[in-house]
Amino acid sequence: MSSDLLEEFGEKFKLVQQLVEKSVEDPETEPYKSRYEAIALLNEMKMKLSGKAPSESAIDEDAGDVVCSEREYLNISIESQIALALIQYHLSLNKAETEEFQDALSSVSESLATLDQIEEDEDAQIKTISLRLSCLNQKAVLKSRNGGTEDYKEACVYLESACNIYKAWRSQHPDLYPKSTDDVLSPDTEASFSKRAFETLHTTSLYLLAQVWKQMDLKQHSTLACYLTLTRLAQSSLEAEKVDWIDWALNSATLSQCFASGEMYTEAKNCLTAAYCALEKGQLQVDPDDDEGEKSHLKEKLDHCRADVDRCCLKYCLNLLQSSWTFEYIPEQDMRNMYKDAVSSIQGLTFCDFDVNKSLINTEYPCFEGVANQFDVTSSQVEIFEQARQVFLIGQSRCNRAKLFYTEDTYCRDYIELVRDHSQLFKQLTYFEYDLSRKISMNKKRTELLSAVLKDLNPEHYIQVLSTAAVRVGRDLFRHRGSSEGTSSRLT
């Protein structure tokens, strides 16, 4: 590529990026105005580089794959091919934003086909590997949009390929990072060889794999991929990467539910502890120089997230109490053994150190060293009433704190769900109580909680909620009556 053409390409590419940034300001009557202008510019650049119109490429419409002839790439320099691949990739991004998903899939397939024509020596790889990972991630996103079983399998292949490419490069070049995707044709400056950009691409691959594996019903694989994604985000914060700790906290708390539902309470507790620590970091991200409106928005977001983390803690306590008194309790080590296949798959795709004979999650995330444990509850099976009572009290305190945000007036349905869970806490505690009169008192308290909701709700808008609550109240009242009669007969 001549220096003049390279300079022209650079100027037009900057204009494309400006149009993409400007697209958020497009009017509602023309929501894709800037995107369409960017697509027109990219197509113009593409024709100039390849010497043929986009429509002349042979495209397999069903698979989204491009059949490229050798003739198409004759007399085109490696730099021109790299530029062409970059344009095709950005065409895919912009077409996806304008909801032209099949065209977007074709464009990203063209980009990968162009990259396949480049001789893969080390000089070429250092310029193209980030672009290839970006394309594989983009193609996986577009394929998984179709929602079919085969689509998810194909998306999984692309993402696993991206992970294998990343791992191979890092194994061969531990101290060398390739150029970032949009800097493939820029001068070789230190800034263009970005460790952060390359590691972010791999984190994105793991994140997408977690979503795809979930759709493929590979729950253990998905759970571990989510954990690795959060871990990598936390580690990146040590390298001056700004992390949204509020979102991170919510994701970590949500991940705890995956472990808790599988009775892996050590892992679930560690996720919740990390979530509370992340909330502290999120609070420190409030900039005193922000205007009052921005501060108010951030405070509401923080309070909302804290309430959601508290709800996850409440669910943890409920699950722990329930699994402790049933005969279905499974030792944590047996549950970890079910993760052996997932651990083997993940270790083949990235650098991680899982040991199924210990907790699958480190006691503390790397960025939380020295932070006190903020979720002081057992992760072991509860056996006696005093142990159960401690779990109950922690769950109840988290429930009451969550109700401060999810009030009956502002978040009615969430408030009702909290009341239900609060009621269930009392129910689970009764299984550890042998004194019949105290057990009856707990059940009465549970009935009072549900009855209070029944009185305040409008039946016209909450008929389903009311009917469910009414059935539970009626069942509890019947049980109380039977228990009371049994107590009276023994007393007489």
C-alpha positions as CSV (number, residue, x, y, z in Angstrom):
1,M,0.0,0.0,0.0
2,S,1.5,3.4,-1.0
3,S,2.0,6.0,1.6
4,D,-0.6,8.3,-0.1
5,L,-3.2,5.6,0.0
6,L,-2.3,4.7,3.6
7,E,-2.7,8.3,4.6
8,E,-6.0,8.6,2.8
9,F,-7.2,5.4,4.4
10,G,-6.2,6.7,7.9
11,E,-8.1,10.0,7.4
12,K,-11.3,8.2,6.2
13,F,-11.1,5.7,9.0
14,K,-10.9,8.5,11.5
15,L,-14.0,10.0,9.9
16,V,-15.8,6.6,10.2
17,Q,-14.9,6.5,14.0
18,Q,-16.2,10.0,14.4
19,L,-19.5,9.1,12.7
20,V,-19.9,6.1,15.0
21,E,-19.4,8.3,18.1
22,K,-21.9,10.8,16.6
23,S,-24.5,8.1,16.0
24,V,-25.8,8.3,19.6
25,E,-27.0,11.8,18.8
26,D,-28.9,10.8,15.7
27,P,-32.6,12.0,15.7
28,E,-35.4,9.5,16.3
29,T,-36.7,10.0,12.8
30,E,-33.3,8.9,11.4
31,P,-31.8,6.7,14.1
32,Y,-29.1,5.2,11.8
33,K,-28.2,8.3,9.8
34,S,-24.5,8.4,11.0
35,R,-24.2,4.6,10.8
36,Y,-25.3,4.6,7.1
37,E,-22.8,7.3,6.3
38,A,-20.1,5.3,8.0
39,I,-21.1,2.2,6.0
40,A,-21.0,4.2,2.7
41,L,-17.5,5.4,3.5
42,L,-16.3,1.9,4.4
43,N,-17.8,0.5,1.2
44,E,-16.0,3.2,-0.8
45,M,-12.7,2.3,0.9
46,K,-13.3,-1.4,0.4
47,M,-13.9,-1.0,-3.4
48,K,-10.7,1.1,-3.7
49,L,-8.6,-1.5,-2.0
50,S,-10.1,-4.7,-3.4
51,G,-10.9,-3.3,-6.9
52,K,-14.4,-4.9,-6.9
53,A,-17.8,-4.1,-5.5
54,P,-19.0,-5.9,-2.4
55,S,-21.8,-7.6,-4.3
56,E,-19.2,-9.4,-6.4
57,S,-18.0,-11.6,-3.6
58,A,-19.4,-15.2,-3.6
59,I,-21.3,-15.5,-0.4
60,D,-22.9,-18.6,1.1
61,E,-26.0,-16.9,2.5
62,D,-26.9,-19.8,4.8
63,A,-23.6,-20.3,6.5
64,G,-22.4,-16.7,6.2
65,D,-19.1,-17.9,4.7
66,V,-17.3,-16.3,1.9
67,V,-15.8,-18.2,-1.0
68,C,-12.8,-16.2,-2.1
69,S,-10.9,-16.9,-5.3
70,E,-7.1,-16.6,-5.5
71,R,-7.6,-14.0,-8.3
72,E,-9.2,-11.6,-5.9
73,Y,-6.0,-11.3,-3.9
74,L,-3.4,-11.3,-6.6
75,N,-1.2,-8.2,-6.6
76,I,-2.6,-7.0,-3.3
77,S,0.1,-6.3,-0.7
78,I,-0.2,-7.7,2.8
79,E,-0.8,-4.2,4.2
80,S,-3.7,-3.7,1.7
81,Q,-5.2,-7.1,2.7
82,I,-5.0,-6.2,6.4
83,A,-6.7,-2.8,5.6
84,L,-9.4,-4.6,3.6
85,A,-10.0,-7.1,6.5
86,L,-10.3,-4.2,9.0
87,I,-12.8,-2.4,6.7
88,Q,-14.9,-5.6,6.4
89,Y,-14.8,-6.1,10.2
90,H,-16.1,-2.5,10.8
91,L,-18.7,-3.0,8.1
92,S,-20.0,-6.0,10.1
93,L,-20.1,-3.9,13.3
94,N,-22.0,-1.1,11.7
95,K,-24.4,-3.4,9.8
96,A,-25.2,-5.2,13.1
97,E,-26.0,-1.8,14.7
98,T,-28.4,-1.1,11.8
99,E,-30.0,-4.5,12.3
100,E,-28.8,-5.9,9.0
101,F,-27.6,-9.1,10.7
102,Q,-27.2,-11.3,7.6
103,D,-25.1,-8.7,5.9
104,A,-23.1,-8.2,9.1
105,L,-22.4,-11.9,9.2
106,S,-21.3,-11.9,5.5
107,S,-19.0,-9.0,6.1
108,V,-17.2,-10.5,9.1
109,S,-16.9,-13.8,7.2
110,E,-15.3,-11.8,4.4
111,S,-12.9,-10.3,6.9
112,L,-11.8,-13.7,8.2
113,A,-11.5,-15.0,4.6
114,T,-9.2,-12.1,3.8
115,L,-7.1,-12.7,6.9
116,D,-6.8,-16.4,5.8
117,Q,-5.1,-15.3,2.6
118,I,-2.3,-13.6,4.5
119,E,0.9,-15.6,4.9
120,E,1.1,-16.1,8.6
121,D,4.7,-15.1,9.4
122,E,5.4,-13.5,12.8
123,D,5.4,-10.0,11.3
124,A,2.0,-10.5,9.8
125,Q,0.6,-12.2,13.0
126,I,1.6,-9.3,15.3
127,K,-0.5,-7.0,13.1
128,T,-3.5,-9.3,12.5
129,I,-4.0,-11.5,15.5
130,S,-6.1,-9.0,17.5
131,L,-8.2,-8.3,14.4
132,R,-8.8,-12.1,14.0
133,L,-9.9,-12.4,17.6
134,S,-12.3,-9.5,17.1
135,C,-13.8,-11.1,14.0
136,L,-14.2,-14.5,15.7
137,N,-16.0,-12.8,18.7
138,Q,-18.2,-10.8,16.3
139,K,-19.1,-13.9,14.2
140,A,-20.0,-15.9,17.4
141,V,-22.3,-13.1,18.5
142,L,-24.1,-12.9,15.1
143,K,-24.4,-16.7,14.9
144,S,-25.8,-17.1,18.4
145,R,-28.5,-14.5,17.6
146,N,-30.4,-17.1,15.6
147,G,-31.0,-19.1,18.7
148,G,-30.8,-22.6,17.2
149,T,-28.9,-25.5,18.7
150,E,-26.5,-25.7,15.7
151,D,-26.0,-21.9,15.8
152,Y,-24.8,-22.1,19.4
153,K,-22.5,-25.0,18.6
154,E,-21.0,-23.0,15.7
155,A,-20.6,-19.9,17.9
156,C,-18.9,-22.1,20.4
157,V,-16.4,-23.3,17.8
158,Y,-15.5,-19.7,16.9
159,L,-15.0,-18.7,20.5
160,E,-13.0,-21.7,21.3
161,S,-10.8,-21.0,18.3
162,A,-10.3,-17.4,19.6
163,C,-9.3,-18.7,23.0
164,N,-6.8,-21.2,21.4
165,I,-5.2,-18.5,19.3
166,Y,-4.8,-16.3,22.3
167,K,-3.3,-19.1,24.4
168,A,-0.9,-20.1,21.7
169,W,0.3,-16.6,21.2
170,R,0.8,-16.0,24.9
171,S,2.6,-19.3,25.3
172,Q,5.0,-18.5,22.5
173,H,5.4,-14.8,23.2
174,P,4.9,-14.3,27.0
175,D,6.3,-10.7,26.9
176,L,5.2,-9.6,23.4
177,Y,1.7,-8.2,22.7
178,P,0.3,-7.7,19.2
179,K,-1.2,-4.5,17.8
180,S,-4.7,-3.6,18.9
181,T,-7.5,-4.1,16.3
182,D,-7.8,-0.5,15.2
183,D,-4.1,0.2,15.2
184,V,-3.1,-2.6,12.7
185,L,-1.9,-0.1,10.1
186,S,-0.7,2.7,12.4
187,P,3.0,3.4,12.9
188,D,4.8,1.0,15.2
189,T,4.6,3.0,18.5
190,E,4.5,1.6,22.0
191,A,0.9,2.7,22.3
192,S,-0.2,0.6,19.3
193,F,1.1,-2.6,21.0
194,S,-1.5,-2.9,23.7
195,K,-1.5,-5.5,26.4
196,R,-4.8,-4.2,27.8
197,A,-6.5,-4.4,24.4
198,F,-5.3,-7.9,23.8
199,E,-6.3,-9.2,27.2
200,T,-9.7,-7.5,26.9
201,L,-10.3,-9.4,23.7
202,H,-9.7,-12.7,25.5
203,T,-11.9,-11.6,28.4
204,T,-14.7,-10.9,25.9
205,S,-14.2,-14.4,24.4
206,L,-14.6,-16.0,27.8
207,Y,-17.7,-13.8,28.6
208,L,-19.3,-14.8,25.3
209,L,-18.4,-18.4,25.9
210,A,-20.2,-18.3,29.2
211,Q,-23.4,-17.1,27.5
212,V,-23.2,-19.7,24.7
213,W,-22.5,-22.6,27.1
214,K,-25.4,-21.5,29.2
215,Q,-27.7,-21.8,26.1
216,M,-26.2,-25.2,25.4
217,D,-27.1,-26.3,28.9
218,L,-23.5,-26.7,30.0
219,K,-24.1,-25.0,33.3
220,Q,-20.8,-25.9,35.0
221,H,-18.8,-24.7,32.0
222,S,-20.8,-21.4,31.9
223,T,-20.3,-20.9,35.7
224,L,-16.6,-21.2,35.5
225,A,-16.3,-19.0,32.5
226,C,-18.3,-16.3,34.3
227,Y,-15.9,-16.6,37.3
228,L,-12.9,-16.3,35.0
229,T,-14.4,-13.2,33.3
230,L,-14.9,-11.5,36.7
231,T,-11.5,-12.5,37.9
232,R,-9.8,-11.0,34.8
233,L,-11.8,-7.8,35.1
234,A,-10.7,-7.6,38.8
235,Q,-7.1,-8.2,37.8
236,S,-7.2,-5.6,35.1
237,S,-8.1,-3.0,37.7
238,L,-4.6,-3.4,39.1
239,E,-3.3,-2.2,35.8
240,A,-5.2,1.2,35.8
241,E,-8.2,-0.3,33.9
242,K,-11.3,1.4,35.1
243,V,-13.9,-1.2,36.2
244,D,-17.5,-0.5,36.9
245,W,-17.4,-2.0,40.4
246,I,-21.2,-1.7,40.9
247,D,-21.9,-3.9,37.9
248,W,-19.1,-6.2,38.9
249,A,-20.6,-6.6,42.4
250,L,-24.0,-7.5,41.0
251,N,-22.5,-10.1,38.6
252,S,-20.5,-11.7,41.4
253,A,-23.6,-11.9,43.6
254,T,-25.5,-13.4,40.7
255,L,-22.8,-16.0,40.2
256,S,-23.1,-16.9,43.8
257,Q,-26.6,-18.2,43.1
258,C,-25.3,-20.6,40.5
259,F,-23.0,-22.1,43.1
260,A,-25.6,-22.0,45.9
261,S,-28.2,-23.8,43.8
262,G,-25.7,-26.6,43.3
263,E,-25.0,-26.6,47.1
264,M,-21.4,-25.4,46.7
265,Y,-21.7,-22.9,49.5
266,T,-17.9,-22.2,50.0
267,E,-17.7,-20.9,46.4
268,A,-21.1,-19.0,46.8
269,K,-19.9,-17.3,50.0
270,N,-16.7,-16.2,48.4
271,C,-18.6,-14.6,45.5
272,L,-20.9,-12.7,47.9
273,T,-17.9,-11.6,50.0
274,A,-16.3,-10.2,46.9
275,A,-19.5,-8.5,45.9
276,Y,-19.6,-6.5,49.1
277,C,-16.0,-5.6,48.8
278,A,-16.6,-4.4,45.2
279,L,-19.5,-2.2,46.5
280,E,-17.0,-0.5,48.7
281,K,-14.8,0.2,45.7
282,G,-17.8,1.4,43.8
283,Q,-18.6,3.9,46.5
284,L,-15.0,5.3,46.2
285,Q,-15.6,5.9,42.5
286,V,-18.0,8.8,43.2
287,D,-16.2,11.9,42.0
288,P,-16.7,14.9,44.3
289,D,-16.4,17.2,41.3
290,D,-19.5,15.6,39.6
291,D,-22.7,17.7,39.5
292,E,-25.5,16.8,41.9
293,G,-27.5,15.1,39.3
294,E,-24.7,12.7,38.5
295,K,-24.0,12.0,42.2
296,S,-27.7,11.3,42.8
297,H,-27.8,8.9,39.9
298,L,-24.7,7.0,41.0
299,K,-26.0,6.8,44.6
300,E,-29.3,5.3,43.4
301,K,-27.4,2.8,41.3
302,L,-25.2,1.9,44.3
303,D,-28.2,1.5,46.6
304,H,-30.0,-0.6,44.0
305,C,-27.0,-2.9,43.6
306,R,-26.6,-3.2,47.4
307,A,-30.2,-4.2,47.7
308,D,-29.8,-6.8,45.0
309,V,-26.7,-8.2,46.6
310,D,-28.6,-8.4,49.9
311,R,-31.3,-10.4,48.1
312,C,-28.7,-12.8,46.8
313,C,-27.5,-13.2,50.4
314,L,-31.0,-13.9,51.5
315,K,-31.3,-16.6,48.9
316,Y,-28.0,-18.1,50.0
317,C,-29.3,-18.4,53.6
318,L,-32.6,-19.9,52.4
319,N,-30.8,-22.5,50.2
320,L,-28.4,-23.4,53.0
321,L,-31.2,-24.0,55.6
322,Q,-33.3,-26.0,53.2
323,S,-30.5,-28.3,52.0
324,S,-29.3,-28.8,55.6
325,W,-32.6,-30.3,56.9
326,T,-33.5,-32.4,53.8
327,F,-32.0,-35.7,53.1
328,E,-30.8,-34.4,49.7
329,Y,-27.7,-32.7,51.0
330,I,-24.7,-33.5,48.8
331,P,-21.2,-33.0,50.1
332,E,-19.4,-30.1,48.4
333,Q,-16.6,-32.4,47.2
334,D,-19.1,-34.5,45.3
335,M,-20.5,-31.4,43.7
336,R,-17.0,-30.3,42.7
337,N,-16.3,-33.6,41.1
338,M,-19.2,-32.8,38.7
339,Y,-17.1,-29.9,37.4
340,K,-14.2,-32.1,36.2
341,D,-15.2,-31.9,32.6
342,A,-15.8,-28.1,32.8
343,V,-12.4,-27.6,34.4
344,S,-10.7,-29.7,31.7
345,S,-12.4,-27.7,28.9
346,I,-11.6,-24.3,30.5
347,Q,-7.9,-25.2,31.2
348,G,-7.5,-26.1,27.5
349,L,-8.7,-22.7,26.5
350,T,-7.0,-20.3,28.8
351,F,-4.5,-19.9,31.7
352,C,-6.2,-20.9,34.9
353,D,-5.6,-23.0,38.0
354,F,-8.6,-24.9,39.2
355,D,-8.4,-27.7,41.7
356,V,-11.6,-29.8,42.1
357,N,-10.3,-31.2,45.4
358,K,-10.5,-27.7,46.9
359,S,-12.7,-24.7,46.5
360,L,-13.0,-23.8,42.8
361,I,-12.9,-20.1,43.7
362,N,-10.0,-18.4,45.6
363,T,-10.8,-17.3,49.1
364,E,-10.2,-13.7,47.9
365,Y,-10.1,-12.1,44.5
366,P,-6.6,-10.6,43.8
367,C,-7.8,-7.0,44.1
368,F,-9.5,-7.6,47.5
369,E,-6.5,-8.6,49.6
370,G,-6.7,-7.3,53.1
371,V,-10.4,-6.5,52.9
372,A,-12.4,-7.9,55.8
373,N,-15.0,-10.6,55.2
374,Q,-18.3,-8.8,55.0
375,F,-20.6,-11.8,54.8
376,D,-19.9,-13.7,58.0
377,V,-22.1,-16.8,57.7
378,T,-21.2,-20.4,57.6
379,S,-20.8,-22.4,54.4
380,S,-21.1,-25.7,56.2
381,Q,-24.2,-27.8,56.7
382,V,-26.4,-26.6,59.6
383,E,-27.2,-29.3,62.1
384,I,-28.7,-27.8,65.2
385,F,-31.1,-24.9,66.0
386,E,-28.5,-22.4,67.2
387,Q,-26.6,-22.8,64.0
388,A,-29.7,-22.4,62.0
389,R,-30.7,-19.4,64.0
390,Q,-27.5,-17.6,63.1
391,V,-28.1,-18.2,59.4
392,F,-31.7,-17.1,59.8
393,L,-30.7,-13.8,61.6
394,I,-28.2,-12.9,58.8
395,G,-30.8,-13.7,56.1
396,Q,-33.4,-11.6,57.9
397,S,-31.1,-8.6,58.4
398,R,-30.3,-8.7,54.6
399,C,-34.0,-9.0,53.8
400,N,-34.9,-6.0,56.0
401,R,-32.1,-3.9,54.5
402,A,-33.2,-4.8,51.0
403,K,-36.7,-3.6,51.9
404,L,-35.3,-0.1,52.5
405,F,-34.8,0.2,48.8
406,Y,-37.5,-2.1,47.5
407,T,-40.4,-0.4,49.2
408,E,-44.0,-1.4,48.9
409,D,-44.8,1.9,47.1
410,T,-42.0,2.0,44.6
411,Y,-41.2,-1.6,43.8
412,C,-44.3,-3.5,44.8
413,R,-43.5,-6.9,43.1
414,D,-40.0,-7.0,44.4
415,Y,-41.2,-6.1,47.9
416,I,-43.7,-8.9,47.7
417,E,-41.0,-11.3,46.7
418,L,-38.9,-10.2,49.7
419,V,-41.8,-10.8,52.0
420,R,-42.3,-14.3,50.6
421,D,-38.6,-15.1,51.1
422,H,-38.8,-13.6,54.6
423,S,-41.7,-15.9,55.3
424,Q,-39.7,-18.9,53.9
425,L,-36.9,-18.1,56.3
426,F,-39.3,-18.7,59.2
427,K,-40.5,-21.9,57.6
428,Q,-37.0,-23.3,57.1
429,L,-36.1,-22.4,60.7
430,T,-39.0,-24.4,62.1
431,Y,-37.5,-27.7,60.9
432,F,-34.6,-27.2,63.4
433,E,-37.0,-26.4,66.3
434,Y,-38.3,-29.2,68.5
435,D,-40.3,-27.1,70.9
436,L,-43.9,-27.2,69.4
437,S,-45.1,-23.9,71.0
438,R,-42.1,-22.0,69.5
439,K,-42.6,-23.7,66.2
440,I,-46.2,-22.6,66.2
441,S,-45.1,-19.0,67.0
442,M,-42.7,-19.0,64.0
443,N,-45.5,-20.2,61.7
444,K,-47.8,-17.5,63.0
445,K,-45.2,-14.9,62.3
446,R,-44.9,-16.3,58.8
447,T,-48.6,-16.0,58.3
448,E,-48.7,-12.4,59.6
449,L,-46.1,-11.4,57.1
450,L,-48.1,-12.8,54.2
451,S,-51.5,-11.5,55.6
452,A,-50.1,-8.0,55.8
453,V,-49.4,-8.1,52.0
454,L,-52.9,-9.4,51.3
455,K,-54.4,-6.4,53.1
456,D,-52.5,-3.8,51.2
457,L,-52.6,-5.0,47.6
458,N,-55.1,-3.9,45.0
459,P,-56.8,-7.1,43.8
460,E,-57.4,-5.6,40.4
461,H,-53.7,-5.4,39.6
462,Y,-52.2,-8.2,41.7
463,I,-54.8,-11.0,41.4
464,Q,-52.2,-13.7,40.7
465,V,-50.0,-12.6,43.6
466,L,-53.0,-12.4,45.9
467,S,-54.3,-15.8,45.0
468,T,-50.8,-17.4,45.6
469,A,-50.4,-15.6,48.9
470,A,-54.0,-16.5,50.0
471,V,-53.3,-20.2,49.4
472,R,-50.1,-20.0,51.5
473,V,-51.9,-18.2,54.3
474,G,-54.8,-20.7,54.3
475,R,-52.4,-23.6,54.3
476,D,-50.4,-22.2,57.2
477,L,-53.6,-21.4,59.2
478,F,-54.8,-25.0,58.7
479,R,-51.4,-26.2,59.9
480,H,-51.5,-23.9,63.0
481,R,-54.9,-25.1,63.9
482,G,-53.8,-28.8,63.7
483,S,-50.7,-28.1,65.7
484,S,-52.7,-26.1,68.3
485,E,-55.2,-28.9,68.7
486,G,-52.5,-31.4,69.1
487,T,-50.9,-29.3,71.8
488,S,-54.2,-28.9,73.7
489,S,-54.9,-32.6,73.7
490,R,-51.5,-33.4,75.1
491,L,-52.0,-30.7,77.8
492,T,-55.3,-32.2,78.9
